[in-house]
């Protein structure tokens, strides 16, 4: 997965917006994910962004499958799992950045 020009965001990051109307839980989780992606990745290097991008690609690929199957509960589970992983990843990288 590539990054958008000028920012270190995965190109398919905005694909999540197309799924918002499917379920209010998806909309809520997507808003949380957008917050993390937009506000909490400032201390990431290219390698870190590639790790996030790789995980997000898996989420989007699986999410497409679950949503086509109308299995919103499974997609929500995967989305929550990704968000929890991202929160921990960000926390670890912030501790590294601040030498804690």
Backbone atoms as SQL, in Angstrom:
CREATE TABLE atoms (id INTEGER PRIMARY KEY, chain TEXT, resi INTEGER, resn TEXT, atom TEXT, x REAL, y REAL, z REAL);
INSERT INTO atoms VALUES
  (1, 'A', 1, 'UNK', 'N', 0.845, -1.167, 0.000),
  (2, 'A', 1, 'UNK', 'CA', 0.000, 0.000, 0.000),
  (3, 'A', 1, 'UNK', 'C', 0.891, 1.231, 0.000),
  (4, 'A', 2, 'UNK', 'N', 0.533, 2.221, -0.758),
  (5, 'A', 2, 'UNK', 'CA', 1.296, 3.455, -0.841),
  (6, 'A', 2, 'UNK', 'C', 0.704, 4.513, 0.061),
  (7, 'A', 3, 'UNK', 'N', 1.454, 5.587, 0.237),
  (8, 'A', 3, 'UNK', 'CA', 0.998, 6.698, 1.054),
  (9, 'A', 3, 'UNK', 'C', 0.575, 7.838, 0.160),
  (10, 'A', 4, 'UNK', 'N', -0.335, 8.660, 0.635),
  (11, 'A', 4, 'UNK', 'CA', -0.780, 9.820, -0.119),
  (12, 'A', 4, 'UNK', 'C', 0.338, 10.842, -0.168),
  (13, 'A', 5, 'UNK', 'N', 0.315, 11.663, -1.196),
  (14, 'A', 5, 'UNK', 'CA', 1.354, 12.668, -1.380),
  (15, 'A', 5, 'UNK', 'C', 1.318, 13.692, -0.253),
  (16, 'A', 6, 'UNK', 'N', 2.478, 13.970, 0.319),
  (17, 'A', 6, 'UNK', 'CA', 2.590, 14.992, 1.346),
  (18, 'A', 6, 'UNK', 'C', 2.229, 14.519, 2.737),
  (19, 'A', 7, 'UNK', 'N', 1.614, 13.381, 2.860),
  (20, 'A', 7, 'UNK', 'CA', 1.255, 12.854, 4.171),
  (21, 'A', 7, 'UNK', 'C', 1.646, 11.398, 4.216),
  (22, 'A', 8, 'UNK', 'N', 1.717, 10.865, 5.402),
  (23, 'A', 8, 'UNK', 'CA', 2.089, 9.473, 5.565),
  (24, 'A', 8, 'UNK', 'C', 0.851, 8.644, 5.893),
  (25, 'A', 9, 'UNK', 'N', -0.213, 8.824, 5.127),
  (26, 'A', 9, 'UNK', 'CA', -1.447, 8.086, 5.342),
  (27, 'A', 9, 'UNK', 'C', -1.613, 7.055, 4.222),
  (28, 'A', 10, 'UNK', 'N', -2.065, 5.878, 4.544),
  (29, 'A', 10, 'UNK', 'CA', -2.332, 4.909, 3.489),
  (30, 'A', 10, 'UNK', 'C', -3.396, 5.446, 2.539),
  (31, 'A', 11, 'UNK', 'N', -3.229, 5.166, 1.228),
  (32, 'A', 11, 'UNK', 'CA', -4.181, 5.637, 0.230),
  (33, 'A', 11, 'UNK', 'C', -5.591, 5.138, 0.506),
  (34, 'A', 12, 'UNK', 'N', -5.730, 3.917, 0.964),
  (35, 'A', 12, 'UNK', 'CA', -7.049, 3.326, 1.150),
  (36, 'A', 12, 'UNK', 'C', -7.687, 3.732, 2.478),
  (37, 'A', 13, 'UNK', 'N', -7.013, 4.600, 3.215),
  (38, 'A', 13, 'UNK', 'CA', -7.511, 5.067, 4.513),
  (39, 'A', 13, 'UNK', 'C', -8.934, 5.594, 4.396),
  (40, 'A', 14, 'UNK', 'N', -9.214, 6.347, 3.348),
  (41, 'A', 14, 'UNK', 'CA', -10.543, 6.924, 3.178),
  (42, 'A', 14, 'UNK', 'C', -11.589, 5.902, 2.725),
  (43, 'A', 15, 'UNK', 'N', -11.176, 4.701, 2.360),
  (44, 'A', 15, 'UNK', 'CA', -12.139, 3.660, 1.982),
  (45, 'A', 15, 'UNK', 'C', -13.091, 3.352, 3.129),
  (46, 'A', 16, 'UNK', 'N', -12.656, 3.554, 4.350),
  (47, 'A', 16, 'UNK', 'CA', -13.517, 3.287, 5.498),
  (48, 'A', 16, 'UNK', 'C', -14.748, 4.177, 5.492),
  (49, 'A', 17, 'UNK', 'N', -14.635, 5.373, 4.919),
  (50, 'A', 17, 'UNK', 'CA', -15.773, 6.293, 4.885),
  (51, 'A', 17, 'UNK', 'C', -16.961, 5.702, 4.131),
  (52, 'A', 18, 'UNK', 'N', -16.707, 4.893, 3.135),
  (53, 'A', 18, 'UNK', 'CA', -17.783, 4.287, 2.362),
  (54, 'A', 18, 'UNK', 'C', -18.598, 3.283, 3.154),
  (55, 'A', 19, 'UNK', 'N', -18.089, 2.860, 4.296),
  (56, 'A', 19, 'UNK', 'CA', -18.767, 1.851, 5.100),
  (57, 'A', 19, 'UNK', 'C', -19.543, 2.437, 6.261),
  (58, 'A', 20, 'UNK', 'N', -19.424, 3.740, 6.454),
  (59, 'A', 20, 'UNK', 'CA', -20.055, 4.374, 7.611),
  (60, 'A', 20, 'UNK', 'C', -21.557, 4.150, 7.672),
  (61, 'A', 21, 'UNK', 'N', -22.247, 4.261, 6.567),
  (62, 'A', 21, 'UNK', 'CA', -23.697, 4.171, 6.570),
  (63, 'A', 21, 'UNK', 'C', -24.241, 2.771, 6.809),
  (64, 'A', 22, 'UNK', 'N', -23.385, 1.805, 6.825),
  (65, 'A', 22, 'UNK', 'CA', -23.825, 0.413, 6.983),
  (66, 'A', 22, 'UNK', 'C', -24.307, 0.097, 8.399),
  (67, 'A', 23, 'UNK', 'N', -23.682, 0.718, 9.382),
  (68, 'A', 23, 'UNK', 'CA', -23.981, 0.402, 10.771),
  (69, 'A', 23, 'UNK', 'C', -23.450, 1.554, 11.619),
  (70, 'A', 24, 'UNK', 'N', -24.214, 2.015, 12.584),
  (71, 'A', 24, 'UNK', 'CA', -23.770, 3.148, 13.399),
  (72, 'A', 24, 'UNK', 'C', -22.503, 2.812, 14.183),
  (73, 'A', 25, 'UNK', 'N', -22.308, 1.546, 14.512),
  (74, 'A', 25, 'UNK', 'CA', -21.086, 1.149, 15.224),
  (75, 'A', 25, 'UNK', 'C', -19.867, 1.339, 14.329),
  (76, 'A', 26, 'UNK', 'N', -20.030, 1.057, 13.038),
  (77, 'A', 26, 'UNK', 'CA', -18.936, 1.263, 12.088),
  (78, 'A', 26, 'UNK', 'C', -18.607, 2.753, 12.015),
  (79, 'A', 27, 'UNK', 'N', -19.627, 3.584, 11.984),
  (80, 'A', 27, 'UNK', 'CA', -19.415, 5.027, 11.924),
  (81, 'A', 27, 'UNK', 'C', -18.663, 5.523, 13.158),
  (82, 'A', 28, 'UNK', 'N', -19.052, 5.047, 14.326),
  (83, 'A', 28, 'UNK', 'CA', -18.400, 5.440, 15.569),
  (84, 'A', 28, 'UNK', 'C', -16.933, 5.001, 15.573),
  (85, 'A', 29, 'UNK', 'N', -16.682, 3.766, 15.235),
  (86, 'A', 29, 'UNK', 'CA', -15.310, 3.253, 15.228),
  (87, 'A', 29, 'UNK', 'C', -14.459, 3.936, 14.158),
  (88, 'A', 30, 'UNK', 'N', -15.068, 4.205, 13.014),
  (89, 'A', 30, 'UNK', 'CA', -14.351, 4.887, 11.942),
  (90, 'A', 30, 'UNK', 'C', -13.941, 6.286, 12.380),
  (91, 'A', 31, 'UNK', 'N', -14.818, 6.984, 13.092),
  (92, 'A', 31, 'UNK', 'CA', -14.484, 8.320, 13.602),
  (93, 'A', 31, 'UNK', 'C', -13.307, 8.234, 14.574),
  (94, 'A', 32, 'UNK', 'N', -13.293, 7.225, 15.413),
  (95, 'A', 32, 'UNK', 'CA', -12.179, 7.043, 16.361),
  (96, 'A', 32, 'UNK', 'C', -10.872, 6.752, 15.624),
  (97, 'A', 33, 'UNK', 'N', -10.979, 5.918, 14.604),
  (98, 'A', 33, 'UNK', 'CA', -9.794, 5.590, 13.820),
  (99, 'A', 33, 'UNK', 'C', -9.273, 6.829, 13.091),
  (100, 'A', 34, 'UNK', 'N', -10.171, 7.606, 12.512),
  (101, 'A', 34, 'UNK', 'CA', -9.759, 8.840, 11.847),
  (102, 'A', 34, 'UNK', 'C', -9.040, 9.765, 12.835),
  (103, 'A', 35, 'UNK', 'N', -9.547, 9.853, 14.045),
  (104, 'A', 35, 'UNK', 'CA', -8.896, 10.702, 15.049),
  (105, 'A', 35, 'UNK', 'C', -7.471, 10.223, 15.297),
  (106, 'A', 36, 'UNK', 'N', -7.297, 8.937, 15.491),
  (107, 'A', 36, 'UNK', 'CA', -5.958, 8.401, 15.732),
  (108, 'A', 36, 'UNK', 'C', -5.038, 8.665, 14.544),
  (109, 'A', 37, 'UNK', 'N', -5.535, 8.405, 13.349),
  (110, 'A', 37, 'UNK', 'CA', -4.715, 8.567, 12.150),
  (111, 'A', 37, 'UNK', 'C', -4.385, 10.031, 11.896),
  (112, 'A', 38, 'UNK', 'N', -5.316, 10.907, 12.162),
  (113, 'A', 38, 'UNK', 'CA', -5.118, 12.330, 11.869),
  (114, 'A', 38, 'UNK', 'C', -4.308, 13.059, 12.935),
  (115, 'A', 39, 'UNK', 'N', -4.347, 12.582, 14.173),
  (116, 'A', 39, 'UNK', 'CA', -3.782, 13.358, 15.280),
  (117, 'A', 39, 'UNK', 'C', -2.670, 12.687, 16.074),
  (118, 'A', 40, 'UNK', 'N', -2.432, 11.413, 15.854),
  (119, 'A', 40, 'UNK', 'CA', -1.533, 10.708, 16.772),
  (120, 'A', 40, 'UNK', 'C', -0.340, 10.027, 16.105),
  (121, 'A', 41, 'UNK', 'N', -0.089, 10.304, 14.844),
  (122, 'A', 41, 'UNK', 'CA', 0.995, 9.606, 14.143),
  (123, 'A', 41, 'UNK', 'C', 2.187, 10.501, 13.840),
  (124, 'A', 42, 'UNK', 'N', 2.273, 11.637, 14.488),
  (125, 'A', 42, 'UNK', 'CA', 3.290, 12.627, 14.159),
  (126, 'A', 42, 'UNK', 'C', 4.717, 12.175, 14.436),
  (127, 'A', 43, 'UNK', 'N', 4.916, 11.267, 15.347),
  (128, 'A', 43, 'UNK', 'CA', 6.264, 10.828, 15.694),
  (129, 'A', 43, 'UNK', 'C', 6.634, 9.493, 15.050),
  (130, 'A', 44, 'UNK', 'N', 5.910, 9.125, 14.002),
  (131, 'A', 44, 'UNK', 'CA', 6.172, 7.871, 13.315),
  (132, 'A', 44, 'UNK', 'C', 7.159, 8.095, 12.177),
  (133, 'A', 45, 'UNK', 'N', 8.038, 7.117, 11.981),
  (134, 'A', 45, 'UNK', 'CA', 8.917, 7.179, 10.819),
  (135, 'A', 45, 'UNK', 'C', 8.306, 6.336, 9.695),
  (136, 'A', 46, 'UNK', 'N', 8.986, 6.281, 8.579),
  (137, 'A', 46, 'UNK', 'CA', 8.455, 5.582, 7.404),
  (138, 'A', 46, 'UNK', 'C', 8.224, 4.106, 7.714),
  (139, 'A', 47, 'UNK', 'N', 9.137, 3.485, 8.422),
  (140, 'A', 47, 'UNK', 'CA', 8.991, 2.063, 8.774),
  (141, 'A', 47, 'UNK', 'C', 7.730, 1.844, 9.623),
  (142, 'A', 48, 'UNK', 'N', 7.486, 2.740, 10.564),
  (143, 'A', 48, 'UNK', 'CA', 6.288, 2.644, 11.399),
  (144, 'A', 48, 'UNK', 'C', 5.026, 2.796, 10.564),
  (145, 'A', 49, 'UNK', 'N', 5.039, 3.761, 9.647),
  (146, 'A', 49, 'UNK', 'CA', 3.870, 3.991, 8.793),
  (147, 'A', 49, 'UNK', 'C', 3.626, 2.797, 7.868),
  (148, 'A', 50, 'UNK', 'N', 4.695, 2.162, 7.434),
  (149, 'A', 50, 'UNK', 'CA', 4.543, 0.972, 6.605),
  (150, 'A', 50, 'UNK', 'C', 3.911, -0.164, 7.396),
  (151, 'A', 51, 'UNK', 'N', 4.276, -0.287, 8.673),
  (152, 'A', 51, 'UNK', 'CA', 3.667, -1.318, 9.530),
  (153, 'A', 51, 'UNK', 'C', 2.175, -1.045, 9.702),
  (154, 'A', 52, 'UNK', 'N', 1.822, 0.210, 9.939),
  (155, 'A', 52, 'UNK', 'CA', 0.407, 0.579, 10.075),
  (156, 'A', 52, 'UNK', 'C', -0.323, 0.327, 8.769),
  (157, 'A', 53, 'UNK', 'N', 0.282, 0.721, 7.672),
  (158, 'A', 53, 'UNK', 'CA', -0.323, 0.540, 6.352),
  (159, 'A', 53, 'UNK', 'C', -0.581, -0.931, 6.047),
  (160, 'A', 54, 'UNK', 'N', 0.381, -1.766, 6.392),
  (161, 'A', 54, 'UNK', 'CA', 0.231, -3.204, 6.153),
  (162, 'A', 54, 'UNK', 'C', -0.938, -3.780, 6.949),
  (163, 'A', 55, 'UNK', 'N', -1.020, -3.409, 8.210),
  (164, 'A', 55, 'UNK', 'CA', -2.136, -3.885, 9.046),
  (165, 'A', 55, 'UNK', 'C', -3.471, -3.351, 8.534),
  (166, 'A', 56, 'UNK', 'N', -3.466, -2.083, 8.107),
  (167, 'A', 56, 'UNK', 'CA', -4.706, -1.493, 7.617),
  (168, 'A', 56, 'UNK', 'C', -5.150, -2.162, 6.320),
  (169, 'A', 57, 'UNK', 'N', -4.199, -2.516, 5.471),
  (170, 'A', 57, 'UNK', 'CA', -4.550, -3.209, 4.227),
  (171, 'A', 57, 'UNK', 'C', -5.275, -4.508, 4.544),
  (172, 'A', 58, 'UNK', 'N', -4.770, -5.247, 5.528),
  (173, 'A', 58, 'UNK', 'CA', -5.437, -6.483, 5.940),
  (174, 'A', 58, 'UNK', 'C', -6.837, -6.214, 6.460),
  (175, 'A', 59, 'UNK', 'N', -6.977, -5.167, 7.248),
  (176, 'A', 59, 'UNK', 'CA', -8.296, -4.787, 7.770),
  (177, 'A', 59, 'UNK', 'C', -9.246, -4.459, 6.627),
  (178, 'A', 60, 'UNK', 'N', -8.788, -3.668, 5.660),
  (179, 'A', 60, 'UNK', 'CA', -9.650, -3.273, 4.548),
  (180, 'A', 60, 'UNK', 'C', -10.027, -4.464, 3.664),
  (181, 'A', 61, 'UNK', 'N', -9.056, -5.346, 3.421),
  (182, 'A', 61, 'UNK', 'CA', -9.345, -6.536, 2.614),
  (183, 'A', 61, 'UNK', 'C', -10.365, -7.433, 3.307),
  (184, 'A', 62, 'UNK', 'N', -10.141, -7.705, 4.582),
  (185, 'A', 62, 'UNK', 'CA', -11.091, -8.526, 5.337),
  (186, 'A', 62, 'UNK', 'C', -12.423, -7.807, 5.487),
  (187, 'A', 63, 'UNK', 'N', -12.361, -6.502, 5.737),
  (188, 'A', 63, 'UNK', 'CA', -13.584, -5.723, 5.889),
  (189, 'A', 63, 'UNK', 'C', -14.457, -5.781, 4.658),
  (190, 'A', 64, 'UNK', 'N', -13.839, -5.719, 3.488),
  (191, 'A', 64, 'UNK', 'CA', -14.612, -5.833, 2.242),
  (192, 'A', 64, 'UNK', 'C', -15.348, -7.163, 2.188),
  (193, 'A', 65, 'UNK', 'N', -14.640, -8.210, 2.570),
  (194, 'A', 65, 'UNK', 'CA', -15.261, -9.536, 2.564),
  (195, 'A', 65, 'UNK', 'C', -16.429, -9.592, 3.547),
  (196, 'A', 66, 'UNK', 'N', -16.202, -9.144, 4.787),
  (197, 'A', 66, 'UNK', 'CA', -17.253, -9.226, 5.800),
  (198, 'A', 66, 'UNK', 'C', -18.450, -8.353, 5.448),
  (199, 'A', 67, 'UNK', 'N', -18.195, -7.191, 4.906),
  (200, 'A', 67, 'UNK', 'CA', -19.309, -6.299, 4.574),
  (201, 'A', 67, 'UNK', 'C', -20.100, -6.798, 3.369),
  (202, 'A', 68, 'UNK', 'N', -19.416, -7.390, 2.388),
  (203, 'A', 68, 'UNK', 'CA', -20.134, -7.989, 1.255),
  (204, 'A', 68, 'UNK', 'C', -20.990, -9.150, 1.739),
  (205, 'A', 69, 'UNK', 'N', -20.512, -9.836, 2.767),
  (206, 'A', 69, 'UNK', 'CA', -21.269, -10.947, 3.353),
  (207, 'A', 69, 'UNK', 'C', -22.309, -10.450, 4.351),
  (208, 'A', 70, 'UNK', 'N', -22.356, -9.133, 4.540),
  (209, 'A', 70, 'UNK', 'CA', -23.251, -8.492, 5.510),
  (210, 'A', 70, 'UNK', 'C', -23.035, -9.013, 6.930),
  (211, 'A', 71, 'UNK', 'N', -21.788, -9.336, 7.220),
  (212, 'A', 71, 'UNK', 'CA', -21.412, -9.774, 8.563),
  (213, 'A', 71, 'UNK', 'C', -20.772, -8.585, 9.281),
  (214, 'A', 72, 'UNK', 'N', -21.617, -7.623, 9.649),
  (215, 'A', 72, 'UNK', 'CA', -21.139, -6.393, 10.265),
  (216, 'A', 72, 'UNK', 'C', -20.497, -6.655, 11.623),
  (217, 'A', 73, 'UNK', 'N', -21.021, -7.618, 12.355),
  (218, 'A', 73, 'UNK', 'CA', -20.447, -7.914, 13.672),
  (219, 'A', 73, 'UNK', 'C', -18.984, -8.332, 13.558),
  (220, 'A', 74, 'UNK', 'N', -18.673, -9.142, 12.557),
  (221, 'A', 74, 'UNK', 'CA', -17.281, -9.579, 12.382),
  (222, 'A', 74, 'UNK', 'C', -16.397, -8.414, 11.942),
  (223, 'A', 75, 'UNK', 'N', -16.911, -7.568, 11.054),
  (224, 'A', 75, 'UNK', 'CA', -16.133, -6.411, 10.639),
  (225, 'A', 75, 'UNK', 'C', -15.880, -5.488, 11.830),
  (226, 'A', 76, 'UNK', 'N', -16.882, -5.289, 12.653),
  (227, 'A', 76, 'UNK', 'CA', -16.737, -4.446, 13.840),
  (228, 'A', 76, 'UNK', 'C', -15.695, -5.037, 14.784),
  (229, 'A', 77, 'UNK', 'N', -15.721, -6.344, 14.950),
  (230, 'A', 77, 'UNK', 'CA', -14.709, -7.009, 15.773),
  (231, 'A', 77, 'UNK', 'C', -13.307, -6.729, 15.227),
  (232, 'A', 78, 'UNK', 'N', -13.123, -6.899, 13.915),
  (233, 'A', 78, 'UNK', 'CA', -11.819, -6.664, 13.295),
  (234, 'A', 78, 'UNK', 'C', -11.413, -5.194, 13.397),
  (235, 'A', 79, 'UNK', 'N', -12.362, -4.296, 13.228),
  (236, 'A', 79, 'UNK', 'CA', -12.084, -2.869, 13.327),
  (237, 'A', 79, 'UNK', 'C', -11.669, -2.496, 14.752),
  (238, 'A', 80, 'UNK', 'N', -12.379, -3.025, 15.739),
  (239, 'A', 80, 'UNK', 'CA', -12.008, -2.778, 17.136),
  (240, 'A', 80, 'UNK', 'C', -10.616, -3.342, 17.434),
  (241, 'A', 81, 'UNK', 'N', -10.342, -4.525, 16.920),
  (242, 'A', 81, 'UNK', 'CA', -9.035, -5.149, 17.125),
  (243, 'A', 81, 'UNK', 'C', -7.929, -4.287, 16.518),
  (244, 'A', 82, 'UNK', 'N', -8.154, -3.774, 15.311),
  (245, 'A', 82, 'UNK', 'CA', -7.156, -2.913, 14.673),
  (246, 'A', 82, 'UNK', 'C', -6.949, -1.633, 15.476),
  (247, 'A', 83, 'UNK', 'N', -8.024, -1.017, 15.929),
  (248, 'A', 83, 'UNK', 'CA', -7.916, 0.218, 16.713),
  (249, 'A', 83, 'UNK', 'C', -7.140, -0.037, 18.009),
  (250, 'A', 84, 'UNK', 'N', -7.434, -1.139, 18.680),
  (251, 'A', 84, 'UNK', 'CA', -6.711, -1.472, 19.913),
  (252, 'A', 84, 'UNK', 'C', -5.223, -1.694, 19.639),
  (253, 'A', 85, 'UNK', 'N', -4.930, -2.399, 18.537),
  (254, 'A', 85, 'UNK', 'CA', -3.526, -2.599, 18.156),
  (255, 'A', 85, 'UNK', 'C', -2.869, -1.251, 17.877),
  (256, 'A', 86, 'UNK', 'N', -3.549, -0.370, 17.137),
  (257, 'A', 86, 'UNK', 'CA', -2.987, 0.924, 16.776),
  (258, 'A', 86, 'UNK', 'C', -2.723, 1.777, 18.017),
  (259, 'A', 87, 'UNK', 'N', -3.633, 1.759, 18.963),
  (260, 'A', 87, 'UNK', 'CA', -3.438, 2.516, 20.205),
  (261, 'A', 87, 'UNK', 'C', -2.172, 2.036, 20.920),
  (262, 'A', 88, 'UNK', 'N', -1.997, 0.741, 21.024),
  (263, 'A', 88, 'UNK', 'CA', -0.796, 0.193, 21.668),
  (264, 'A', 88, 'UNK', 'C', 0.463, 0.516, 20.870),
  (265, 'A', 89, 'UNK', 'N', 0.376, 0.433, 19.553),
  (266, 'A', 89, 'UNK', 'CA', 1.511, 0.736, 18.685),
  (267, 'A', 89, 'UNK', 'C', 1.925, 2.195, 18.858),
  (268, 'A', 90, 'UNK', 'N', 0.937, 3.093, 18.845),
  (269, 'A', 90, 'UNK', 'CA', 1.211, 4.518, 19.037),
  (270, 'A', 90, 'UNK', 'C', 1.851, 4.752, 20.408),
  (271, 'A', 91, 'UNK', 'N', 1.296, 4.134, 21.438),
  (272, 'A', 91, 'UNK', 'CA', 1.845, 4.311, 22.793),
  (273, 'A', 91, 'UNK', 'C', 3.294, 3.842, 22.855),
  (274, 'A', 92, 'UNK', 'N', 3.584, 2.699, 22.263),
  (275, 'A', 92, 'UNK', 'CA', 4.960, 2.188, 22.252),
  (276, 'A', 92, 'UNK', 'C', 5.898, 3.146, 21.528),
  (277, 'A', 93, 'UNK', 'N', 5.471, 3.657, 20.384),
  (278, 'A', 93, 'UNK', 'CA', 6.304, 4.566, 19.601),
  (279, 'A', 93, 'UNK', 'C', 6.492, 5.905, 20.305),
  (280, 'A', 94, 'UNK', 'N', 5.472, 6.373, 21.007),
  (281, 'A', 94, 'UNK', 'CA', 5.601, 7.613, 21.766),
  (282, 'A', 94, 'UNK', 'C', 6.592, 7.436, 22.915),
  (283, 'A', 95, 'UNK', 'N', 6.535, 6.293, 23.597),
  (284, 'A', 95, 'UNK', 'CA', 7.490, 6.034, 24.673),
  (285, 'A', 95, 'UNK', 'C', 8.922, 5.993, 24.116),
  (286, 'A', 96, 'UNK', 'N', 9.084, 5.362, 22.947),
  (287, 'A', 96, 'UNK', 'CA', 10.398, 5.332, 22.305),
  (288, 'A', 96, 'UNK', 'C', 10.854, 6.750, 21.963),
  (289, 'A', 97, 'UNK', 'N', 9.959, 7.529, 21.390),
  (290, 'A', 97, 'UNK', 'CA', 10.284, 8.892, 20.973),
  (291, 'A', 97, 'UNK', 'C', 10.745, 9.740, 22.145),
  (292, 'A', 98, 'UNK', 'N', 10.057, 9.595, 23.277),
  (293, 'A', 98, 'UNK', 'CA', 10.366, 10.402, 24.455),
  (294, 'A', 98, 'UNK', 'C', 11.355, 9.704, 25.393),
  (295, 'A', 99, 'UNK', 'N', 11.939, 8.594, 24.929),
  (296, 'A', 99, 'UNK', 'CA', 12.934, 7.847, 25.719),
  (297, 'A', 99, 'UNK', 'C', 12.416, 7.433, 27.079),
  (298, 'A', 100, 'UNK', 'N', 11.211, 6.944, 27.114),
  (299, 'A', 100, 'UNK', 'CA', 10.605, 6.504, 28.384),
  (300, 'A', 100, 'UNK', 'C', 10.608, 4.994, 28.472);
